[in-house]
Amino acid sequence: MFQPVYLDHNATTPLDPAVLAAMMPWLENQFGNASSRHEYGRAARRAIDEARQQVATAVNAHPTEVVFTSGGSEANNLFLKGAAASLKPSGIALSVIEHPCILKPAAQLARQGWQIQSVTVDGAGSVDFSSFTDALAYKPQLFSFMMANNETGVIQDVAKLASAARATGGWFHSDAVQALGKLAINFRALNAAGVHALTLSAHKAYGPKGAAALILDKRVELQPLIAGGGHERGLRSGTENVAAIVGFGVAAELAAKRLAEQTEQLAKWRESLECGIVALGGQVFGTDAPRLANTSYFAFADIDGETLVGKLDRAGFAVASGAACSSANPEASHVLRAMSVPSEMARGAVRVSLGRANSQSQIDEFINALQATIKNLQGLTAIAA
């Protein structure tokens, strides 16, 4: 079967063979419910406890601070809605480039009386600290600022923001889904700076879909989104997905071990990729800010991003469009619009996110395919004009 070269690792990653091997017993003969008191249940509980320790170690947290969820979206919702339910409506400060699974629950809370303080970003995609300082004047009680942007790969100085926010007495959360396996994450140091919660997700770091975690300072009072049997310290009831949690633990452990070597290699490939893109006349976004080593977000003038993604897919390369489109209402990336990128250029945005299984030869092949595709599309544009 034909398989395009996979260049969309920020969307999801392939399952690491070592992760699959660790999961298999829990998909076959080890089927116990971790809440059961017999040996099948006790074995499942031990496996979850081990995975909790692995995830905690990977980000320098304590195992009791790890709350397993079904995904990053659930973990983000658990923090925002769970914390809001324990507080009187006040302010929520967040950046305008957050993922929809932060922006949409915040909008729901706004309909319940919470006030949104939207913090802007500069042209490179970094949080504008003066805008953040303005938001602090309203003394928001909830904060959420992503550690690394899923589109541009731009890394935010979360510790600096959290430190400045401490005077408000509010709870500070960071969506670190894109950071796991790509950045060194130290929850103890972040917690000391004022970060109270982090969101992680297994499938962004060569683990399975269906497993994620909220790393949570135990001083933070949350109301659960899912009430029931009291699992996960009463914060997330439901029979645990043992196989996925086990896989998450192994993936987190491997991510921490491989971080330095992987980052160095990915940075070299990205540099080669972006040299080729610029040589073809493309614009790369976020280059004036620190970025994830694997992420390149770019556009070509007068070239539609969705069209380019489709053409590249047929040429054998799986990449992502930056636009959140429907046939009735095409819309440019909210991240690029926040960075003041003109709508025409923003609608052309394409993201390449590299992974450890890629190679320099694949980068070279991609640039060749991109050159041919751009030439073809520019020719069609000239004919239409």
Secondary structure as UniProt FT lines:
FT   STRAND          5..6
FT   TURN            9..11
FT   HELIX           17..27
FT   TURN            28..29
FT   TURN            34..35
FT   HELIX           39..58
FT   TURN            59..60
FT   HELIX           63..65
FT   STRAND          66..69
FT   HELIX           72..84
FT   TURN            85..86
FT   STRAND          91..95
FT   TURN            96..97
FT   HELIX           100..110
FT   TURN            111..113
FT   STRAND          115..119
FT   TURN            123..124
FT   HELIX           129..136
FT   TURN            137..138
FT   STRAND          142..144
FT   TURN            150..152
FT   STRAND          154..155
FT   HELIX           158..165
FT   HELIX           166..168
FT   STRAND          171..175
FT   TURN            177..179
FT   TURN            181..182
FT   HELIX           187..193
FT   STRAND          197..201
FT   HELIX           202..204
FT   TURN            205..206
FT   TURN            209..210
FT   STRAND          212..216
FT   TURN            218..219
FT   HELIX           232..234
FT   HELIX           242..279
FT   TURN            280..281
FT   STRAND          283..284
FT   TURN            285..288
FT   TURN            293..294
FT   STRAND          295..299
FT   TURN            301..302
FT   HELIX           305..314
FT   TURN            315..316
FT   STRAND          317..318
FT   STRAND          320..321
FT   HELIX           334..338
FT   TURN            339..340
FT   HELIX           343..346
FT   TURN            347..348
FT   STRAND          350..353
FT   TURN            356..357
FT   HELIX           360..384
//
